[in-house]
Structures are given as structure tokens and as C-alpha cells.
Amino acid sequence: MAFSKYTGIFTSGEMAFLQRIFDQLCEEHRLALQEQGQRDQLAHEIIQAFENGVTDEVELRQLISKRRTAGA
């Protein structure tokens, strides 16, 4: 699990939510397990947006996806 090191910060429900978003975006952007640096950056972006108040699943996924597409 990519978010396991953050378990002290978020509830188990929030962790499941963030993990689901992370998994969906990894699949969408075709980030393989070997691309650890890119996966870590994605996790950071998701957590940062969530901590800044983006808590709707669709909105969060779209926000991060747009950022990553614009940065490509």
C-alpha cells in the first residue's frame, strides 16, 4: 500500500479513500510499480490536495489528473 506510512495522520476510512484515488490514477497514468519516484510524487499530490480541502472523490481525481496531464 502506497499510503501505509501515513496511517498515523488519517482515519482508516480516509486511508481507503486516498488509496482508491491513488490506485485509479496509477492505472489511468500507467504508473508501474517500478516507477516509485513518480508514484511517490502522485501520493504526495493527492495528500496535499486532500489536506487543502478537496474531499470529493471525483473532484480530487479530476484535479490531480488535470495537473499531471498539464505537466506532461
Jmol script that loads the backbone (N, CA, C; Angstrom):
load data "model"
ATOM      1  N   MET A   1       0.842  -1.195   0.000  1.00  0.00           N
ATOM      2  CA  MET A   1       0.000   0.000   0.000  1.00  0.00           C
ATOM      3  C   MET A   1       0.877   1.245   0.000  1.00  0.00           C
ATOM      4  N   ALA A   2       0.623   2.105  -0.902  1.00  0.00           N
ATOM      5  CA  ALA A   2       1.433   3.301  -1.054  1.00  0.00           C
ATOM      6  C   ALA A   2       1.255   4.298   0.087  1.00  0.00           C
ATOM      7  N   PHE A   3       0.125   4.276   0.761  1.00  0.00           N
ATOM      8  CA  PHE A   3      -0.140   5.252   1.797  1.00  0.00           C
ATOM      9  C   PHE A   3       0.109   4.723   3.203  1.00  0.00           C
ATOM     10  N   SER A   4       0.707   3.571   3.340  1.00  0.00           N
ATOM     11  CA  SER A   4       0.860   2.961   4.656  1.00  0.00           C
ATOM     12  C   SER A   4       1.675   3.807   5.618  1.00  0.00           C
ATOM     13  N   LYS A   5       2.618   4.597   5.139  1.00  0.00           N
ATOM     14  CA  LYS A   5       3.429   5.397   6.049  1.00  0.00           C
ATOM     15  C   LYS A   5       2.664   6.589   6.612  1.00  0.00           C
ATOM     16  N   TYR A   6       1.440   6.851   6.137  1.00  0.00           N
ATOM     17  CA  TYR A   6       0.654   7.976   6.612  1.00  0.00           C
ATOM     18  C   TYR A   6      -0.455   7.559   7.570  1.00  0.00           C
ATOM     19  N   THR A   7      -0.482   6.316   8.022  1.00  0.00           N
ATOM     20  CA  THR A   7      -1.597   5.817   8.819  1.00  0.00           C
ATOM     21  C   THR A   7      -1.796   6.556  10.137  1.00  0.00           C
ATOM     22  N   GLY A   8      -0.799   7.192  10.663  1.00  0.00           N
ATOM     23  CA  GLY A   8      -0.959   7.936  11.906  1.00  0.00           C
ATOM     24  C   GLY A   8      -1.667   9.263  11.713  1.00  0.00           C
ATOM     25  N   ILE A   9      -1.823   9.703  10.510  1.00  0.00           N
ATOM     26  CA  ILE A   9      -2.399  11.010  10.223  1.00  0.00           C
ATOM     27  C   ILE A   9      -3.879  10.909   9.867  1.00  0.00           C
ATOM     28  N   PHE A  10      -4.258   9.906   9.120  1.00  0.00           N
ATOM     29  CA  PHE A  10      -5.614   9.788   8.595  1.00  0.00           C
ATOM     30  C   PHE A  10      -6.355   8.615   9.230  1.00  0.00           C
ATOM     31  N   THR A  11      -7.686   8.721   9.206  1.00  0.00           N
ATOM     32  CA  THR A  11      -8.508   7.605   9.687  1.00  0.00           C
ATOM     33  C   THR A  11      -8.423   6.463   8.676  1.00  0.00           C
ATOM     34  N   SER A  12      -8.871   5.300   9.063  1.00  0.00           N
ATOM     35  CA  SER A  12      -8.844   4.169   8.143  1.00  0.00           C
ATOM     36  C   SER A  12      -9.757   4.416   6.941  1.00  0.00           C
ATOM     37  N   GLY A  13     -10.858   5.104   7.150  1.00  0.00           N
ATOM     38  CA  GLY A  13     -11.754   5.440   6.040  1.00  0.00           C
ATOM     39  C   GLY A  13     -11.097   6.408   5.067  1.00  0.00           C
ATOM     40  N   GLU A  14     -10.385   7.388   5.601  1.00  0.00           N
ATOM     41  CA  GLU A  14      -9.669   8.334   4.746  1.00  0.00           C
ATOM     42  C   GLU A  14      -8.543   7.632   3.992  1.00  0.00           C
ATOM     43  N   MET A  15      -7.879   6.724   4.675  1.00  0.00           N
ATOM     44  CA  MET A  15      -6.803   5.966   4.024  1.00  0.00           C
ATOM     45  C   MET A  15      -7.345   5.149   2.857  1.00  0.00           C
ATOM     46  N   ALA A  16      -8.467   4.494   3.069  1.00  0.00           N
ATOM     47  CA  ALA A  16      -9.074   3.705   1.998  1.00  0.00           C
ATOM     48  C   ALA A  16      -9.471   4.605   0.830  1.00  0.00           C
ATOM     49  N   PHE A  17     -10.020   5.764   1.137  1.00  0.00           N
ATOM     50  CA  PHE A  17     -10.403   6.739   0.128  1.00  0.00           C
ATOM     51  C   PHE A  17      -9.182   7.192  -0.675  1.00  0.00           C
ATOM     52  N   LEU A  18      -8.120   7.586   0.010  1.00  0.00           N
ATOM     53  CA  LEU A  18      -6.900   8.057  -0.659  1.00  0.00           C
ATOM     54  C   LEU A  18      -6.244   6.946  -1.465  1.00  0.00           C
ATOM     55  N   GLN A  19      -6.245   5.741  -0.928  1.00  0.00           N
ATOM     56  CA  GLN A  19      -5.665   4.607  -1.652  1.00  0.00           C
ATOM     57  C   GLN A  19      -6.436   4.332  -2.937  1.00  0.00           C
ATOM     58  N   ARG A  20      -7.759   4.427  -2.862  1.00  0.00           N
ATOM     59  CA  ARG A  20      -8.593   4.193  -4.039  1.00  0.00           C
ATOM     60  C   ARG A  20      -8.277   5.224  -5.134  1.00  0.00           C
ATOM     61  N   ILE A  21      -8.161   6.501  -4.753  1.00  0.00           N
ATOM     62  CA  ILE A  21      -7.818   7.551  -5.710  1.00  0.00           C
ATOM     63  C   ILE A  21      -6.443   7.279  -6.304  1.00  0.00           C
ATOM     64  N   PHE A  22      -5.488   6.937  -5.452  1.00  0.00           N
ATOM     65  CA  PHE A  22      -4.122   6.647  -5.889  1.00  0.00           C
ATOM     66  C   PHE A  22      -4.109   5.499  -6.894  1.00  0.00           C
ATOM     67  N   ASP A  23      -4.790   4.416  -6.569  1.00  0.00           N
ATOM     68  CA  ASP A  23      -4.823   3.247  -7.457  1.00  0.00           C
ATOM     69  C   ASP A  23      -5.440   3.596  -8.810  1.00  0.00           C
ATOM     70  N   GLN A  24      -6.530   4.360  -8.777  1.00  0.00           N
ATOM     71  CA  GLN A  24      -7.188   4.750 -10.026  1.00  0.00           C
ATOM     72  C   GLN A  24      -6.265   5.612 -10.888  1.00  0.00           C
ATOM     73  N   LEU A  25      -5.576   6.560 -10.264  1.00  0.00           N
ATOM     74  CA  LEU A  25      -4.696   7.449 -11.021  1.00  0.00           C
ATOM     75  C   LEU A  25      -3.444   6.728 -11.516  1.00  0.00           C
ATOM     76  N   CYS A  26      -2.936   5.779 -10.747  1.00  0.00           N
ATOM     77  CA  CYS A  26      -1.793   4.979 -11.214  1.00  0.00           C
ATOM     78  C   CYS A  26      -2.188   4.214 -12.472  1.00  0.00           C
ATOM     79  N   GLU A  27      -3.382   3.663 -12.448  1.00  0.00           N
ATOM     80  CA  GLU A  27      -3.852   2.918 -13.621  1.00  0.00           C
ATOM     81  C   GLU A  27      -4.078   3.864 -14.799  1.00  0.00           C
ATOM     82  N   GLU A  28      -4.714   4.988 -14.530  1.00  0.00           N
ATOM     83  CA  GLU A  28      -5.014   5.965 -15.586  1.00  0.00           C
ATOM     84  C   GLU A  28      -3.732   6.478 -16.259  1.00  0.00           C
ATOM     85  N   HIS A  29      -2.713   6.727 -15.450  1.00  0.00           N
ATOM     86  CA  HIS A  29      -1.458   7.280 -15.969  1.00  0.00           C
ATOM     87  C   HIS A  29      -0.401   6.211 -16.209  1.00  0.00           C
ATOM     88  N   ARG A  30      -0.827   4.963 -16.087  1.00  0.00           N
ATOM     89  CA  ARG A  30       0.023   3.805 -16.356  1.00  0.00           C
ATOM     90  C   ARG A  30       1.357   3.853 -15.597  1.00  0.00           C
ATOM     91  N   LEU A  31       1.255   4.095 -14.297  1.00  0.00           N
ATOM     92  CA  LEU A  31       2.451   4.103 -13.457  1.00  0.00           C
ATOM     93  C   LEU A  31       2.677   2.707 -12.897  1.00  0.00           C
ATOM     94  N   ALA A  32       3.720   2.071 -13.351  1.00  0.00           N
ATOM     95  CA  ALA A  32       4.050   0.718 -12.912  1.00  0.00           C
ATOM     96  C   ALA A  32       4.714   0.770 -11.534  1.00  0.00           C
ATOM     97  N   LEU A  33       4.745  -0.366 -10.872  1.00  0.00           N
ATOM     98  CA  LEU A  33       5.372  -0.451  -9.549  1.00  0.00           C
ATOM     99  C   LEU A  33       6.832  -0.008  -9.575  1.00  0.00           C
ATOM    100  N   GLN A  34       7.500  -0.199 -10.692  1.00  0.00           N
ATOM    101  CA  GLN A  34       8.903   0.159 -10.807  1.00  0.00           C
ATOM    102  C   GLN A  34       9.119   1.683 -10.824  1.00  0.00           C
ATOM    103  N   GLU A  35       8.096   2.434 -11.099  1.00  0.00           N
ATOM    104  CA  GLU A  35       8.205   3.887 -11.187  1.00  0.00           C
ATOM    105  C   GLU A  35       7.933   4.518  -9.817  1.00  0.00           C
ATOM    106  N   GLN A  36       8.718   4.123  -8.824  1.00  0.00           N
ATOM    107  CA  GLN A  36       8.462   4.510  -7.443  1.00  0.00           C
ATOM    108  C   GLN A  36       8.518   6.021  -7.233  1.00  0.00           C
ATOM    109  N   GLY A  37       9.453   6.698  -7.867  1.00  0.00           N
ATOM    110  CA  GLY A  37       9.545   8.142  -7.701  1.00  0.00           C
ATOM    111  C   GLY A  37       8.290   8.851  -8.181  1.00  0.00           C
ATOM    112  N   GLN A  38       7.773   8.439  -9.312  1.00  0.00           N
ATOM    113  CA  GLN A  38       6.553   9.037  -9.848  1.00  0.00           C
ATOM    114  C   GLN A  38       5.346   8.686  -8.985  1.00  0.00           C
ATOM    115  N   ARG A  39       5.323   7.467  -8.464  1.00  0.00           N
ATOM    116  CA  ARG A  39       4.221   7.043  -7.597  1.00  0.00           C
ATOM    117  C   ARG A  39       4.257   7.818  -6.274  1.00  0.00           C
ATOM    118  N   ASP A  40       5.453   8.039  -5.738  1.00  0.00           N
ATOM    119  CA  ASP A  40       5.579   8.826  -4.510  1.00  0.00           C
ATOM    120  C   ASP A  40       5.100  10.261  -4.731  1.00  0.00           C
ATOM    121  N   GLN A  41       5.455  10.838  -5.870  1.00  0.00           N
ATOM    122  CA  GLN A  41       5.027  12.201  -6.190  1.00  0.00           C
ATOM    123  C   GLN A  41       3.504  12.263  -6.322  1.00  0.00           C
ATOM    124  N   LEU A  42       2.918  11.262  -6.961  1.00  0.00           N
ATOM    125  CA  LEU A  42       1.467  11.207  -7.090  1.00  0.00           C
ATOM    126  C   LEU A  42       0.813  11.136  -5.710  1.00  0.00           C
ATOM    127  N   ALA A  43       1.322  10.289  -4.849  1.00  0.00           N
ATOM    128  CA  ALA A  43       0.773  10.166  -3.489  1.00  0.00           C
ATOM    129  C   ALA A  43       0.854  11.508  -2.763  1.00  0.00           C
ATOM    130  N   HIS A  44       1.975  12.184  -2.907  1.00  0.00           N
ATOM    131  CA  HIS A  44       2.156  13.497  -2.276  1.00  0.00           C
ATOM    132  C   HIS A  44       1.113  14.491  -2.788  1.00  0.00           C
ATOM    133  N   GLU A  45       0.894  14.529  -4.097  1.00  0.00           N
ATOM    134  CA  GLU A  45      -0.084  15.443  -4.684  1.00  0.00           C
ATOM    135  C   GLU A  45      -1.492  15.158  -4.176  1.00  0.00           C
ATOM    136  N   ILE A  46      -1.843  13.891  -4.078  1.00  0.00           N
ATOM    137  CA  ILE A  46      -3.173  13.506  -3.600  1.00  0.00           C
ATOM    138  C   ILE A  46      -3.359  13.945  -2.147  1.00  0.00           C
ATOM    139  N   ILE A  47      -2.376  13.658  -1.314  1.00  0.00           N
ATOM    140  CA  ILE A  47      -2.462  14.016   0.107  1.00  0.00           C
ATOM    141  C   ILE A  47      -2.527  15.527   0.278  1.00  0.00           C
ATOM    142  N   GLN A  48      -1.710  16.247  -0.459  1.00  0.00           N
ATOM    143  CA  GLN A  48      -1.690  17.703  -0.361  1.00  0.00           C
ATOM    144  C   GLN A  48      -3.059  18.290  -0.732  1.00  0.00           C
ATOM    145  N   ALA A  49      -3.646  17.822  -1.827  1.00  0.00           N
ATOM    146  CA  ALA A  49      -4.953  18.321  -2.242  1.00  0.00           C
ATOM    147  C   ALA A  49      -6.018  17.973  -1.196  1.00  0.00           C
ATOM    148  N   PHE A  50      -5.961  16.755  -0.662  1.00  0.00           N
ATOM    149  CA  PHE A  50      -6.918  16.324   0.357  1.00  0.00           C
ATOM    150  C   PHE A  50      -6.792  17.199   1.607  1.00  0.00           C
ATOM    151  N   GLU A  51      -5.564  17.443   2.043  1.00  0.00           N
ATOM    152  CA  GLU A  51      -5.343  18.277   3.222  1.00  0.00           C
ATOM    153  C   GLU A  51      -5.759  19.729   2.982  1.00  0.00           C
ATOM    154  N   ASN A  52      -5.785  20.147   1.719  1.00  0.00           N
ATOM    155  CA  ASN A  52      -6.221  21.503   1.369  1.00  0.00           C
ATOM    156  C   ASN A  52      -7.728  21.592   1.155  1.00  0.00           C
ATOM    157  N   GLY A  53      -8.449  20.503   1.461  1.00  0.00           N
ATOM    158  CA  GLY A  53      -9.896  20.551   1.471  1.00  0.00           C
ATOM    159  C   GLY A  53     -10.612  19.902   0.301  1.00  0.00           C
ATOM    160  N   VAL A  54      -9.885  19.325  -0.640  1.00  0.00           N
ATOM    161  CA  VAL A  54     -10.540  18.637  -1.757  1.00  0.00           C
ATOM    162  C   VAL A  54     -10.867  17.223  -1.277  1.00  0.00           C
ATOM    163  N   THR A  55     -12.117  17.020  -0.894  1.00  0.00           N
ATOM    164  CA  THR A  55     -12.509  15.738  -0.295  1.00  0.00           C
ATOM    165  C   THR A  55     -13.523  14.961  -1.129  1.00  0.00           C
ATOM    166  N   ASP A  56     -13.983  15.550  -2.218  1.00  0.00           N
ATOM    167  CA  ASP A  56     -14.891  14.841  -3.116  1.00  0.00           C
ATOM    168  C   ASP A  56     -14.061  13.944  -4.027  1.00  0.00           C
ATOM    169  N   GLU A  57     -14.448  12.680  -4.120  1.00  0.00           N
ATOM    170  CA  GLU A  57     -13.654  11.702  -4.876  1.00  0.00           C
ATOM    171  C   GLU A  57     -13.471  12.086  -6.340  1.00  0.00           C
ATOM    172  N   VAL A  58     -14.539  12.450  -6.992  1.00  0.00           N
ATOM    173  CA  VAL A  58     -14.458  12.794  -8.414  1.00  0.00           C
ATOM    174  C   VAL A  58     -13.632  14.064  -8.600  1.00  0.00           C
ATOM    175  N   GLU A  59     -13.886  15.052  -7.776  1.00  0.00           N
ATOM    176  CA  GLU A  59     -13.163  16.317  -7.868  1.00  0.00           C
ATOM    177  C   GLU A  59     -11.662  16.117  -7.631  1.00  0.00           C
ATOM    178  N   LEU A  60     -11.327  15.318  -6.640  1.00  0.00           N
ATOM    179  CA  LEU A  60      -9.923  15.069  -6.330  1.00  0.00           C
ATOM    180  C   LEU A  60      -9.232  14.336  -7.472  1.00  0.00           C
ATOM    181  N   ARG A  61      -9.866  13.318  -7.984  1.00  0.00           N
ATOM    182  CA  ARG A  61      -9.288  12.556  -9.089  1.00  0.00           C
ATOM    183  C   ARG A  61      -9.105  13.440 -10.323  1.00  0.00           C
ATOM    184  N   GLN A  62     -10.103  14.249 -10.634  1.00  0.00           N
ATOM    185  CA  GLN A  62     -10.012  15.129 -11.801  1.00  0.00           C
ATOM    186  C   GLN A  62      -8.938  16.200 -11.619  1.00  0.00           C
ATOM    187  N   LEU A  63      -8.847  16.765 -10.429  1.00  0.00           N
ATOM    188  CA  LEU A  63      -7.850  17.796 -10.154  1.00  0.00           C
ATOM    189  C   LEU A  63      -6.439  17.263 -10.367  1.00  0.00           C
ATOM    190  N   ILE A  64      -6.150  16.121  -9.784  1.00  0.00           N
ATOM    191  CA  ILE A  64      -4.810  15.548  -9.895  1.00  0.00           C
ATOM    192  C   ILE A  64      -4.538  15.101 -11.331  1.00  0.00           C
ATOM    193  N   SER A  65      -5.514  14.524 -11.968  1.00  0.00           N
ATOM    194  CA  SER A  65      -5.344  14.080 -13.344  1.00  0.00           C
ATOM    195  C   SER A  65      -5.043  15.264 -14.265  1.00  0.00           C
ATOM    196  N   LYS A  66      -5.759  16.374 -14.085  1.00  0.00           N
ATOM    197  CA  LYS A  66      -5.515  17.574 -14.886  1.00  0.00           C
ATOM    198  C   LYS A  66      -4.113  18.123 -14.649  1.00  0.00           C
ATOM    199  N   ARG A  67      -3.698  18.170 -13.391  1.00  0.00           N
ATOM    200  CA  ARG A  67      -2.354  18.662 -13.059  1.00  0.00           C
ATOM    201  C   ARG A  67      -1.282  17.817 -13.742  1.00  0.00           C
ATOM    202  N   ARG A  68      -1.453  16.507 -13.675  1.00  0.00           N
ATOM    203  CA  ARG A  68      -0.448  15.622 -14.229  1.00  0.00           C
ATOM    204  C   ARG A  68      -0.438  15.669 -15.756  1.00  0.00           C
ATOM    205  N   THR A  69      -1.609  15.840 -16.366  1.00  0.00           N
ATOM    206  CA  THR A  69      -1.683  15.944 -17.818  1.00  0.00           C
ATOM    207  C   THR A  69      -1.060  17.259 -18.286  1.00  0.00           C
ATOM    208  N   ALA A  70      -1.328  18.352 -17.552  1.00  0.00           N
ATOM    209  CA  ALA A  70      -0.771  19.661 -17.909  1.00  0.00           C
ATOM    210  C   ALA A  70       0.740  19.680 -17.752  1.00  0.00           C
ATOM    211  N   GLY A  71       1.250  18.931 -16.762  1.00  0.00           N
ATOM    212  CA  GLY A  71       2.687  18.896 -16.508  1.00  0.00           C
ATOM    213  C   GLY A  71       3.461  17.971 -17.418  1.00  0.00           C
ATOM    214  N   ALA A  72       2.757  17.156 -18.189  1.00  0.00           N
ATOM    215  CA  ALA A  72       3.421  16.174 -19.047  1.00  0.00           C
ATOM    216  C   ALA A  72       3.986  16.795 -20.299  1.00  0.00           C
TER     217      ALA A  72
END
end "model"
wireframe off; spacefill off
backbone 0.3
color backbone group
